[in-house]
Amino acid sequence: MIRGGSMNTTLYLDAWKRFVKEDVLDTARINKLILESWYRCKEEKVNPYLNRGRNLLTEKQLHTIKNKNSMLIEIATPYLNKIDQAIKESGMMALLVDPDGYVLSLTGNEKTLNDARKINFVEGVQWTEGEVGTNAIGTALQTKEAVIINGAEHYSVASHQWSCSATPIFDDSRNLMGVIDVSCPIDYSHPFMLGMVTSVAYAIEKEISRRYYQKELELIHQATQLSETHPNQFFIVCNQKQMIVAASKSFRERSPQSIGMNLFDITHNGYQIDFEMPFLSKEGNSLLGSCFYLSEMPA
């Protein structure tokens, strides 16, 4: 469900002024999403008069964060490139943001990027509700929903001249991977922004899912080969979620229901891990899962 949206700018500016000065809010006239976010910001003592982002990563820190999110960046970049021309021509910019609200990349219209620099809306800045108040990126991270936030719907004055649309990206296990955002000065705002970020996020999620499925298949293939080569060894093979996807013949004979169980269940049912061996993908050497050689604990 997509919530949020623009209403009369003057109405929101007047409501914002009353809320930050007098703590009074006309709840009947304010969108529920904005209302809840403004209250969160007040509770977290966010400065409504903040005129730029404050928490900027150093080059070294940004490099570390980009490494940590390398798969997201690699998958998202081709999709962001596809909308790049449309973004530039529309006076907008597109951002990829990590789950902690740090901007990993941003591209778009040169003038818009220049305007963004004035409020530190740049690569490496943290753009969460706690840092800069109600905003599409931070509020999408908070609510786990797609949102559009315009003008004075933003809590801090830094973003009052901006219109922003953002949607979260999830992996197959509904873990938050990050956020896609399209932002522009309010004069260039267009309803298609929200549809654009939602479709890009959906395409990225599909690719994440495809890659995960490929990894799982490769892991099972490698595990099967190991089982055939060492039928009498006592081991299980787990994916990165610690779920058992394969086991040796001798272990399956002892525990026929083990496939699909969790490693934790096995180690708390009379087995101990003797040693662990990682399974790496043939291409790229990324971790697929692990093989755990087991022995039965003495009764």
C-alpha positions as CSV (number, residue, x, y, z in Angstrom):
1,M,0.0,0.0,0.0
2,I,1.3,3.4,-0.9
3,R,0.6,6.2,1.5
4,G,1.5,9.9,1.6
5,G,1.1,12.5,-1.1
6,S,0.8,16.2,-1.7
7,M,-1.9,18.5,-0.4
8,N,-2.2,22.2,-0.4
9,T,1.3,23.5,0.3
10,T,0.1,26.5,2.2
11,L,-2.0,24.3,4.4
12,Y,1.0,22.2,5.2
13,L,3.3,25.2,5.8
14,D,0.8,26.7,8.2
15,A,0.3,23.3,9.9
16,W,4.1,22.9,10.2
17,K,4.6,26.3,11.7
18,R,1.9,25.7,14.4
19,F,3.3,22.2,15.2
20,V,6.9,23.2,15.6
21,K,6.1,26.5,17.5
22,E,3.0,25.6,19.5
23,D,2.9,21.7,19.4
24,V,-0.6,22.0,17.9
25,L,-1.7,19.8,15.0
26,D,-5.0,19.7,13.1
27,T,-5.2,15.9,12.8
28,A,-8.3,16.0,10.6
29,R,-6.5,17.9,7.8
30,I,-3.0,16.2,7.9
31,N,-2.2,13.0,6.1
32,K,-1.8,10.1,8.6
33,L,1.7,9.2,7.3
34,I,2.9,12.8,7.8
35,L,1.2,13.1,11.1
36,E,2.9,10.0,12.6
37,S,6.3,11.0,11.2
38,W,6.1,14.5,12.6
39,Y,5.3,13.1,16.0
40,R,8.3,10.7,15.7
41,C,10.6,13.6,14.8
42,K,9.4,15.7,17.7
43,E,9.9,12.8,20.0
44,E,13.5,12.3,18.7
45,K,14.1,16.1,19.1
46,V,14.9,16.6,15.4
47,N,15.6,20.3,14.7
48,P,12.8,21.5,12.4
49,Y,15.0,24.5,11.4
50,L,17.9,22.3,10.3
51,N,19.0,23.6,6.9
52,R,21.3,20.8,5.7
53,G,22.3,17.2,6.4
54,R,24.9,16.8,9.2
55,N,26.1,13.2,9.3
56,L,28.5,12.8,6.4
57,L,30.8,9.8,6.0
58,T,34.5,10.2,5.3
59,E,35.8,8.8,2.0
60,K,37.1,5.8,3.9
61,Q,33.8,5.2,5.7
62,L,31.9,5.5,2.4
63,H,34.2,3.0,0.8
64,T,33.5,0.6,3.6
65,I,29.7,1.1,3.4
66,K,29.8,0.6,-0.4
67,N,31.8,-2.6,0.0
68,K,29.2,-3.8,2.5
69,N,26.4,-3.1,0.0
70,S,28.3,-4.1,-3.1
71,M,25.7,-6.6,-4.3
72,L,22.9,-4.0,-4.0
73,I,25.0,-1.5,-5.9
74,E,25.9,-4.0,-8.6
75,I,22.3,-5.1,-9.1
76,A,20.7,-1.6,-8.9
77,T,23.1,0.3,-11.1
78,P,21.9,-1.0,-14.5
79,Y,18.3,-0.2,-13.6
80,L,19.2,3.3,-12.4
81,N,21.1,3.7,-15.7
82,K,17.9,2.9,-17.6
83,I,16.0,5.8,-16.1
84,D,19.0,8.2,-16.1
85,Q,18.0,10.1,-19.2
86,A,14.4,10.5,-18.2
87,I,15.5,11.7,-14.8
88,K,18.0,14.3,-16.2
89,E,15.4,15.6,-18.7
90,S,12.8,16.0,-15.9
91,G,15.1,18.0,-13.7
92,M,15.3,15.2,-11.1
93,M,17.9,12.9,-9.5
94,A,17.9,9.3,-8.5
95,L,19.5,7.9,-5.3
96,L,20.4,4.5,-4.0
97,V,20.4,4.3,-0.2
98,D,21.5,1.6,2.2
99,P,19.3,0.2,5.1
100,D,20.8,2.7,7.5
101,G,19.9,5.7,5.3
102,Y,23.4,6.4,3.9
103,V,23.3,7.6,0.2
104,L,25.4,5.1,-1.8
105,S,25.0,6.8,-5.2
106,L,23.2,9.6,-6.9
107,T,22.8,10.7,-10.5
108,G,20.7,13.1,-12.4
109,N,20.2,16.6,-13.6
110,E,23.3,18.7,-13.0
111,K,21.4,21.8,-11.7
112,T,19.4,19.7,-9.3
113,L,22.5,17.9,-8.1
114,N,24.0,21.4,-7.4
115,D,20.9,22.5,-5.5
116,A,21.1,19.2,-3.5
117,R,24.8,19.9,-2.6
118,K,23.7,23.1,-0.8
119,I,21.8,21.0,1.8
120,N,24.4,18.3,1.9
121,F,22.1,15.9,0.0
122,V,25.1,14.1,-1.4
123,E,26.8,10.7,-1.6
124,G,27.7,9.6,2.0
125,V,25.1,11.6,3.8
126,Q,22.7,9.9,6.2
127,W,19.2,10.9,5.3
128,T,17.0,9.3,8.0
129,E,14.1,10.7,10.0
130,G,16.3,10.9,13.0
131,E,18.9,13.0,11.1
132,V,16.8,15.3,8.9
133,G,13.2,14.7,9.9
134,T,10.3,13.5,7.8
135,N,11.5,12.8,4.3
136,A,10.8,10.1,1.6
137,I,14.0,8.1,2.2
138,G,13.9,8.2,6.0
139,T,10.1,7.6,6.2
140,A,10.2,4.8,3.7
141,L,12.9,3.1,5.9
142,Q,10.8,3.7,9.0
143,T,7.4,2.5,7.6
144,K,8.8,0.0,5.1
145,E,6.4,1.4,2.5
146,A,6.6,3.5,-0.7
147,V,6.0,7.2,0.1
148,I,6.0,10.6,-1.7
149,I,6.7,13.7,0.4
150,N,6.4,17.2,-0.9
151,G,7.5,20.7,0.3
152,A,6.4,21.5,3.8
153,E,5.3,17.9,4.5
154,H,9.0,17.5,5.3
155,Y,9.8,18.1,8.9
156,S,13.0,20.1,8.5
157,V,13.3,23.3,6.4
158,A,16.3,21.7,4.5
159,S,13.8,19.8,2.4
160,H,10.9,22.3,2.2
161,Q,11.8,23.2,-1.4
162,W,11.9,19.5,-2.5
163,S,9.6,16.8,-3.6
164,C,10.8,13.2,-3.0
165,S,9.5,9.7,-3.7
166,A,11.1,6.6,-2.3
167,T,10.4,2.9,-2.0
168,P,12.2,0.2,0.0
169,I,13.9,-2.8,-1.5
170,F,13.6,-6.2,0.1
171,D,15.2,-9.6,-0.4
172,D,13.4,-13.0,-0.5
173,S,13.3,-13.1,3.3
174,R,11.9,-9.6,3.6
175,N,15.1,-8.2,4.9
176,L,15.5,-4.5,4.1
177,M,18.2,-4.1,1.5
178,G,17.9,-0.3,0.9
179,V,15.8,2.3,-0.7
180,I,15.4,3.8,-4.2
181,D,14.6,7.5,-4.2
182,V,13.8,10.1,-6.9
183,S,14.0,13.7,-5.7
184,C,13.7,17.1,-7.4
185,P,12.9,20.8,-6.5
186,I,9.2,21.1,-5.8
187,D,8.6,23.0,-9.1
188,Y,9.6,19.9,-11.1
189,S,7.5,17.4,-9.0
190,H,5.5,14.9,-11.0
191,P,3.2,12.0,-10.0
192,F,5.2,9.5,-12.2
193,M,8.1,9.8,-9.7
194,L,6.5,7.3,-7.3
195,G,5.6,4.8,-10.1
196,M,9.2,5.1,-11.3
197,V,10.9,4.2,-8.0
198,T,8.4,1.4,-7.3
199,S,9.0,-0.2,-10.7
200,V,12.8,0.1,-10.3
201,A,12.7,-1.4,-6.8
202,Y,10.5,-4.3,-8.1
203,A,13.0,-5.1,-10.9
204,I,15.9,-5.0,-8.4
205,E,14.0,-7.4,-6.0
206,K,13.4,-9.8,-8.9
207,E,17.1,-9.8,-9.7
208,I,18.0,-10.4,-6.1
209,S,15.6,-13.3,-6.0
210,R,17.0,-14.8,-9.2
211,R,20.6,-14.6,-7.9
212,Y,19.6,-16.1,-4.5
213,Y,17.9,-19.0,-6.3
214,Q,21.0,-19.6,-8.5
215,K,23.2,-19.7,-5.4
216,E,20.9,-22.2,-3.8
217,L,21.1,-24.5,-6.8
218,E,24.8,-24.3,-7.0
219,L,25.1,-25.1,-3.3
220,I,22.9,-28.1,-3.6
221,H,24.9,-29.3,-6.7
222,Q,28.2,-29.0,-4.9
223,A,26.7,-30.7,-1.8
224,T,25.4,-33.6,-3.9
225,Q,28.9,-34.1,-5.4
226,L,30.4,-34.2,-1.9
227,S,27.8,-36.7,-0.7
228,E,28.5,-39.0,-3.6
229,T,32.3,-38.8,-3.1
230,H,32.2,-39.3,0.7
231,P,29.0,-41.4,1.4
232,N,30.2,-42.5,4.9
233,Q,31.1,-39.1,6.1
234,F,28.8,-37.5,8.7
235,F,27.9,-34.0,7.5
236,I,25.1,-31.5,6.7
237,V,25.2,-28.6,4.3
238,C,23.5,-25.3,5.2
239,N,22.7,-22.2,3.2
240,Q,23.5,-18.7,4.5
241,K,20.3,-18.7,6.5
242,Q,21.6,-21.8,8.4
243,M,18.9,-24.0,6.8
244,I,19.9,-27.6,5.9
245,V,19.7,-28.0,2.2
246,A,21.6,-31.3,1.9
247,A,23.2,-34.1,4.0
248,S,25.4,-37.1,3.6
249,K,23.8,-40.5,3.1
250,S,24.9,-41.7,6.6
251,F,23.4,-38.6,8.3
252,R,20.1,-38.9,6.3
253,E,19.8,-42.5,7.4
254,R,20.1,-41.4,11.0
255,S,18.0,-38.2,10.6
256,P,15.7,-38.6,7.6
257,Q,13.7,-35.4,8.4
258,S,16.8,-33.2,8.5
259,I,16.4,-31.4,5.2
260,G,14.7,-28.1,5.8
261,M,15.6,-28.0,9.5
262,N,17.8,-25.4,11.0
263,L,21.4,-25.9,12.1
264,F,20.4,-24.8,15.6
265,D,17.8,-27.7,15.7
266,I,20.5,-30.3,14.9
267,T,23.1,-29.0,17.4
268,H,20.5,-29.0,20.2
269,N,19.4,-32.6,19.4
270,G,22.5,-34.6,20.3
271,Y,25.0,-33.6,17.6
272,Q,28.1,-31.4,17.9
273,I,30.0,-29.6,15.1
274,D,33.5,-30.9,14.6
275,F,34.5,-28.5,12.0
276,E,33.0,-26.2,9.3
277,M,34.0,-26.0,5.6
278,P,32.7,-23.0,3.5
279,F,31.2,-23.7,0.0
280,L,32.2,-21.0,-2.5
281,S,30.7,-20.3,-5.9
282,K,32.8,-21.4,-8.9
283,E,32.5,-17.8,-10.3
284,G,33.3,-14.9,-8.1
285,N,34.2,-16.9,-5.0
286,S,31.2,-15.6,-3.1
287,L,30.0,-17.6,-0.1
288,L,27.1,-20.0,-0.9
289,G,26.9,-21.8,2.4
290,S,28.8,-24.2,4.7
291,C,29.3,-27.9,5.2
292,F,29.3,-28.9,8.9
293,Y,31.0,-32.2,9.8
294,L,29.2,-33.6,12.9
295,S,29.6,-36.2,15.6
296,E,27.1,-37.5,18.1
297,M,27.5,-36.1,21.6
298,P,28.0,-38.8,24.2
299,A,24.8,-39.6,26.1
